Amino acid sequence: MMTLENLQNYWWVIASVLGGLLVFLLFVQGGQSMLFCFKSPDRKSLIVNSMGRKWELTFTTLVTFGGAMFAAFPLFYSTSFGGAYWLWMLILFSFILQAVSYEYRNKKGNVYGRGTYDVFLFINGCVGCILLGVAVSMFFFGGEFSVARGNMLDQGSPVISRWSDTHGLEAVFCWKNLVLGVAVLFLARMQASLYMMNNIADAGFFVQLKRQALANGLVFVVFFLGFLGLLLTATGYTATLEPDYSLAVVETPYKYLHNFLDLWWAGVMLLLGVVLVLGGLLLAVLREKFTGGIWLTGPGTILAVMAIFFVAGFNDTPFYPSLIDPTSSLSIRNASSSRYTLAVMSCVTLLIPFVAAYIWYAWRAMDSKKLTSAELDATSHKY
């Protein structure tokens, strides 16, 4: 039955799936962040062209995630995107640098040189991953905002949500948020190495990528375990919705640990995701010619991120806690669109399987033949 509560749950699942896909596709940014790990121009060209075939998918998924959150949970969209705008402006600016770089890096008459655009790609690779990790970490560790619906009647400043004077910069410098940001960066670098092992035919480069996968994977594991430790010991909120759409909030020690215990299936998803990520990495490192690591770590990443999103939003948990006023925290109950809006939009999601099938077809067509330096030398269509 399409009750409001069921539709809210459904759209949080959709947002969780998109979040998982986005984190997986950040391997493009991870590859860009590795450009200066290799001195050879041929190696750099292979990285840029391997990542360049997929960069639109990451950008499109980011926009789709933002669009889904705007349509399904407009109060979150206006609070986060409209209030913590320095954080989101930095993220979007880094993605603009990426788009410009792939467009102009190899064009004739490039007065800035390829090196300049390589720096831009590197910036997007590092800044994009870390700050997106910071943005997701705020789902647990909160932001400095307050919400007053009555402000809509204020003709001078009809703004529902108000932030501290730093408008999101405080989240960037919060060490707890940075732990997840760094974990996302090194996960992306590890997966970029695994993807290029699968995508590029170059024996010498394959060995170098295997070393990069191991080194970045070890750093990722350390920071991810640190994030899980912070998450499972964090004090959160349990919130129930009042008739006036305000939240009755109770501070709850070990809230997210309780969520994993109550939502046991989310814990199973997280465990399975971690096993797939570590299994894919170990197989790629230990087996001499194994190239399928990305097809294990990719689904594992999506499952793990979905599980983290589930414990952030379900079980009466505000998915966007307020550090200034806990009753201003946002949950999927008080931040969502109306039942009618959610129901109409749900019809659109019936197209998702067809879109996914097209993406899979296009992906296989692009990767049907492994990329080589000789292929790049023989074509003018390259990044």
BELQUI-V996395 format. One record per residue. N is the residue number from 0. PHI is phi in whole degrees, -180 to 180 (999 if undefined). PSI is psi as a letter, one per 40 degrees, with the letter a starting at -180 (* if undefined). D_FIRST is the distance of its C-alpha to the first C-alpha in Angstrom with 1 decimal. Layout:
# BELQUI-V996395
N/PHI/PSI/D_FIRST  N/PHI/PSI/D_FIRST
This chain:
# BELQUI-V996395
0/999/h/0.0  1/-89/g/3.8  2/-76/i/5.8  3/-59/d/9.3  4/-63/d/9.9  5/-64/d/7.6  6/-68/d/9.1  7/-62/d/12.4  8/-62/d/12.3  9/-60/d/11.7  10/-74/d/14.6  11/-71/d/16.7  12/-64/d/16.5  13/-59/d/17.6  14/-61/d/20.4  15/-66/d/21.4  16/-62/d/21.8  17/-64/d/23.9  18/-63/d/25.8  19/-64/d/26.7  20/-62/d/27.8  21/-63/d/29.9  22/-64/d/31.7  23/-62/d/32.5  24/-71/e/33.8  25/-67/e/36.0  26/-60/d/38.5  27/-62/d/39.9  28/-64/d/40.8  29/-61/d/42.1  30/-63/d/44.4  31/-64/d/45.7  32/-70/e/46.5  33/-99/e/48.8  34/-58/d/50.9  35/-94/e/53.8  36/-83/e/53.8  37/-127/h/55.7  38/-82/d/59.0  39/-66/h/59.2  40/-60/d/58.3  41/-64/d/57.1  42/-64/d/54.7  43/-62/d/53.4  44/-64/d/53.0  45/-64/d/51.1  46/-63/d/48.7  47/-62/d/48.1  48/-76/d/47.6  49/-67/d/45.3  50/-73/d/43.1  51/-63/d/43.6  52/-74/e/41.8  53/-124/e/38.5  54/-64/d/38.8  55/-65/d/36.7  56/-65/d/33.7  57/-64/d/33.9  58/-63/d/34.4  59/-65/d/31.5  60/-66/d/29.1  61/-61/d/30.3  62/-65/d/29.8  63/-65/d/26.3  64/-60/d/25.4  65/-62/d/26.9  66/-66/d/25.1  67/-65/d/21.6  68/-66/d/22.5  69/-64/d/23.8  70/-75/d/20.9  71/-87/d/18.1  72/-132/g/20.4  73/-62/d/23.2  74/-68/d/24.8  75/-65/d/25.4  76/-60/d/26.9  77/-69/d/29.2  78/-72/d/30.2  79/-79/d/31.0  80/-69/d/32.1  81/-87/d/33.7  82/-104/d/35.3  83/-87/f/36.2  84/-72/d/37.6  85/-66/d/40.6  86/-62/d/38.5  87/-72/d/36.4  88/-66/d/39.5  89/-64/d/41.3  90/-62/d/38.5  91/-66/d/38.3  92/-63/d/42.1  93/-65/d/42.4  94/-75/d/40.1  95/-65/d/42.3  96/-59/d/45.3  97/-63/d/43.6  98/-62/d/43.0  99/-63/d/46.5  100/-66/d/48.0  101/-67/d/46.5  102/-74/d/47.5  103/-114/e/51.1  104/-55/d/52.2  105/-111/e/54.0  106/-78/i/54.8  107/-66/i/58.5  108/82/e/60.0  109/-68/h/57.9  110/-77/e/60.2  111/-90/e/58.4  112/84/i/58.6  113/-64/d/56.0  114/-59/d/56.6  115/-63/d/55.1  116/-72/d/51.9  117/-64/d/51.8  118/-64/d/51.9  119/-61/d/49.0  120/-65/d/46.9  121/-63/d/48.0  122/-61/d/46.9  123/-61/d/43.5  124/-60/d/43.2  125/-81/d/44.0  126/-65/d/42.7  127/-59/d/39.4  128/-67/d/38.5  129/-64/d/39.8  130/-73/d/38.2  131/-66/d/34.8  132/-63/d/35.1  133/-62/d/36.1  134/-61/d/33.1  135/-70/d/30.7  136/-62/d/32.8  137/-65/e/32.3  138/-62/d/28.7  139/-112/d/30.4  140/-101/e/33.8  141/82/i/32.9  142/-140/i/34.6  143/-92/g/37.0  144/-140/i/35.0  145/-136/i/33.9  146/-125/h/31.3  147/-137/h/32.1  148/-62/d/29.7  149/-65/e/32.6  150/-63/d/34.6  151/-62/e/33.0  152/-89/e/35.3  153/-83/h/38.3  154/-66/d/40.0  155/-75/d/42.3  156/-152/g/39.7  157/-78/g/36.1  158/-115/h/34.8  159/-69/d/31.9  160/-106/h/32.7  161/-126/h/36.3  162/-109/i/37.7  163/-66/i/41.0  164/-63/d/43.9  165/-83/e/43.5  166/47/f/40.1  167/100/e/38.7  168/-66/d/42.1  169/-61/d/42.0  170/-68/d/39.1  171/-66/d/41.3  172/-99/e/44.0  173/-83/h/41.9  174/-63/d/43.1  175/-64/d/39.8  176/-66/d/38.0  177/-68/d/40.8  178/-59/d/40.5  179/-70/d/37.1  180/-59/d/38.6  181/-68/d/41.5  182/-61/d/39.4  183/-63/d/37.3  184/-60/d/40.6  185/-77/d/42.1  186/-64/d/39.0  187/-64/d/39.2  188/-66/d/42.9  189/-62/d/42.5  190/-71/d/39.9  191/-62/d/42.1  192/-62/d/44.9  193/-66/d/42.9  194/-64/d/41.7  195/-69/d/45.2  196/-62/d/46.5  197/-86/d/44.2  198/-102/d/44.9  199/-116/h/48.6  200/-100/g/51.6  201/-158/h/54.3  202/-61/d/55.6  203/-65/d/57.2  204/-67/d/54.1  205/-58/d/52.0  206/-65/d/54.0  207/-64/d/53.7  208/-66/d/49.9  209/-62/d/49.7  210/-66/d/51.6  211/-63/d/49.4  212/-61/d/46.2  213/-66/d/47.7  214/-63/d/49.0  215/-69/d/45.9  216/-63/d/43.7  217/-66/d/45.8  218/-65/d/45.5  219/-58/d/41.7  220/-59/d/41.5  221/-61/d/43.6  222/-73/d/41.6  223/-68/d/38.2  224/-63/d/39.3  225/-63/d/40.5  226/-64/d/37.2  227/-61/d/35.4  228/-62/d/38.1  229/-64/d/37.5  230/-66/d/33.7  231/-73/e/33.8  232/-104/e/36.5  233/-75/i/35.0  234/-90/h/34.2  235/-121/a/30.9  236/-120/i/28.7  237/-109/h/26.0  238/-127/h/24.2  239/-122/i/22.0  240/-85/h/20.9  241/-88/i/22.9  242/-57/d/22.1  243/-89/e/24.4  244/70/e/22.6  245/-83/i/25.5  246/-107/h/25.3  247/-93/h/26.9  248/-112/h/28.4  249/-124/h/30.1  250/-68/h/32.4  251/-129/h/31.6  252/-62/i/34.2  253/55/f/33.2  254/-57/d/29.6  255/-77/d/28.8  256/-65/d/30.5  257/-62/d/28.3  258/-62/d/25.2  259/-64/d/26.4  260/-74/d/27.1  261/-74/d/23.7  262/-95/g/21.8  263/-59/d/24.1  264/-68/d/22.3  265/-69/d/23.2  266/-64/d/26.7  267/-64/d/26.8  268/-61/d/25.7  269/-63/d/28.5  270/-63/d/31.0  271/-63/d/30.3  272/-62/d/30.6  273/-65/d/33.9  274/-62/d/35.2  275/-66/d/34.6  276/-64/d/36.2  277/-69/d/39.2  278/-64/d/39.5  279/-62/d/39.6  280/-66/d/42.2  281/-66/d/44.4  282/-63/d/44.4  283/-66/d/45.4  284/-82/d/48.1  285/-88/d/49.5  286/-91/h/49.4  287/-60/d/52.1  288/-120/f/50.4  289/-75/h/46.7  290/-119/e/44.8  291/-96/e/41.2  292/-59/d/40.5  293/-64/d/38.3  294/-82/e/35.9  295/-102/d/35.4  296/-69/d/35.5  297/-62/d/33.1  298/-60/d/30.0  299/-63/d/31.2  300/-62/d/31.2  301/-61/d/27.7  302/-64/d/26.4  303/-66/d/28.4  304/-66/d/27.4  305/-60/d/23.7  306/-62/d/24.3  307/-66/d/26.3  308/-63/d/23.7  309/-62/d/21.1  310/-74/e/23.5  311/-78/d/24.3  312/-114/d/20.8  313/-92/i/18.8  314/62/f/19.9  315/56/f/20.6  316/-113/h/23.0  317/-66/h/24.2  318/-83/e/24.4  319/-141/g/27.3  320/-71/i/29.6  321/-97/h/32.3  322/-84/e/35.8  323/-90/d/37.2  324/-140/g/34.7  325/-54/d/32.0  326/-73/e/30.0  327/-89/e/29.8  328/-59/i/27.9  329/-106/h/24.8  330/-124/i/21.5  331/-69/e/18.1  332/-87/d/17.2  333/-103/e/20.3  334/-111/e/21.0  335/-89/i/17.9  336/-73/i/17.6  337/-72/i/15.7  338/-60/d/12.0  339/-62/d/13.4  340/-62/d/15.6  341/-63/d/13.2  342/-67/d/10.9  343/-64/d/14.2  344/-66/d/15.6  345/-62/d/12.9  346/-62/d/14.2  347/-65/d/17.5  348/-67/e/16.7  349/-65/e/16.6  350/-83/e/20.3  351/-57/d/20.7  352/-59/d/21.8  353/-71/d/24.4  354/-65/d/25.7  355/-63/d/26.0  356/-64/d/27.9  357/-66/d/30.2  358/-61/d/31.0  359/-64/d/31.7  360/-63/d/34.0  361/-64/d/35.8  362/-61/d/36.2  363/-64/d/37.8  364/-65/d/40.0  365/-70/d/41.3  366/-103/e/42.0  367/-66/d/43.3  368/-126/h/46.8  369/-68/i/47.8  370/-77/h/49.3  371/-134/i/53.1  372/-65/d/55.7  373/-64/d/57.5  374/-64/d/54.6  375/-69/d/54.4  376/-68/d/58.2  377/-92/e/58.0  378/-127/i/55.3  379/-95/e/55.3  380/-93/g/51.5  381/-151/i/50.8  382/-89/*/49.7
